[in-house]
Amino acid sequence: MKKVLALLAIATMGLVACNKQPTPAPTPTTATITASDVTVEVGKTVQVNATTNSTAPISFIVDDSGTYTVSDAGVVTGVKAGNGSILL
């Protein structure tokens, strides 16, 4: 009798475990920057804005910090003549 109850309990747990709803796939994160082509003079600043569907903070990444910098608020400052890209 004990073996039958143990098997019944295991079978019931298996049915309960199989009845879980699948976890929905996460929404892909998208980010958009407002300016696609910006010219900044040395020593001057330009504000760029970015939006995202994520709750995570936006980080601006520069490919050449010797040419320009970008603050956490999106303020681009020209450091020296050159070209570069801003990534989010």
C-alpha positions as CSV (number, residue, x, y, z in Angstrom):
1,M,0.0,0.0,0.0
2,K,2.9,2.4,0.8
3,K,4.4,1.8,-2.6
4,V,1.1,2.7,-4.4
5,L,0.8,5.9,-2.4
6,A,4.3,6.9,-3.1
7,L,3.8,6.3,-6.9
8,L,0.6,8.2,-6.8
9,A,2.2,11.2,-5.1
10,I,5.1,11.2,-7.7
11,A,2.6,11.0,-10.6
12,T,0.6,13.9,-9.1
13,M,3.7,16.1,-8.7
14,G,4.6,15.4,-12.3
15,L,1.2,16.5,-13.5
16,V,1.4,19.7,-11.4
17,A,4.8,20.5,-12.7
18,C,3.7,19.9,-16.3
19,N,0.8,22.3,-15.9
20,K,3.0,25.4,-15.7
21,Q,2.4,28.2,-18.2
22,P,5.3,28.9,-20.5
23,T,7.3,32.1,-19.7
24,P,6.7,34.7,-22.4
25,A,9.7,35.7,-24.4
26,P,11.3,39.0,-23.3
27,T,10.6,42.1,-25.3
28,P,13.8,43.1,-27.3
29,T,15.3,46.3,-26.1
30,T,15.3,49.2,-28.6
31,A,17.1,52.5,-28.4
32,T,17.0,55.5,-30.6
33,I,19.3,58.6,-30.6
34,T,17.7,61.9,-31.8
35,A,20.6,63.0,-34.0
36,S,22.2,60.9,-36.7
37,D,24.8,63.4,-37.9
38,V,26.1,66.1,-35.5
39,T,28.9,68.6,-35.9
40,V,30.5,69.9,-32.7
41,E,33.1,72.6,-32.7
42,V,36.2,72.2,-30.4
43,G,35.3,73.5,-27.0
44,K,31.5,73.7,-27.8
45,T,28.7,71.4,-26.7
46,V,25.7,69.8,-28.4
47,Q,22.8,68.0,-26.6
48,V,21.7,64.6,-28.0
49,N,18.8,62.7,-26.6
50,A,18.1,59.0,-26.6
51,T,15.0,57.0,-25.9
52,T,14.5,53.3,-25.1
53,N,11.8,50.9,-24.2
54,S,13.9,49.6,-21.3
55,T,13.9,50.7,-17.7
56,A,17.7,50.4,-17.6
57,P,19.6,53.7,-17.8
58,I,21.0,54.7,-21.2
59,S,24.8,54.8,-21.5
60,F,26.5,56.8,-24.2
61,I,29.8,55.2,-25.5
62,V,32.2,57.1,-27.6
63,D,34.7,55.5,-30.0
64,D,37.3,58.2,-29.6
65,S,37.3,60.2,-26.4
66,G,40.3,62.2,-27.6
67,T,38.1,63.8,-30.3
68,Y,34.9,64.3,-28.2
69,T,33.2,63.3,-25.0
70,V,29.6,62.5,-24.1
71,S,28.2,63.0,-20.6
72,D,25.6,60.6,-19.0
73,A,23.1,63.3,-19.9
74,G,24.0,63.2,-23.6
75,V,26.0,66.4,-23.8
76,V,28.6,66.0,-26.5
77,T,31.7,68.2,-26.1
78,G,34.2,68.7,-28.9
79,V,37.8,68.1,-27.8
80,K,39.8,68.2,-31.0
81,A,39.1,68.0,-34.8
82,G,38.1,64.6,-36.0
83,N,35.3,62.1,-36.5
84,G,33.7,59.5,-34.4
85,S,30.6,57.6,-33.4
86,I,28.3,57.5,-30.4
87,L,27.0,54.1,-29.4
88,L,24.2,53.4,-26.9
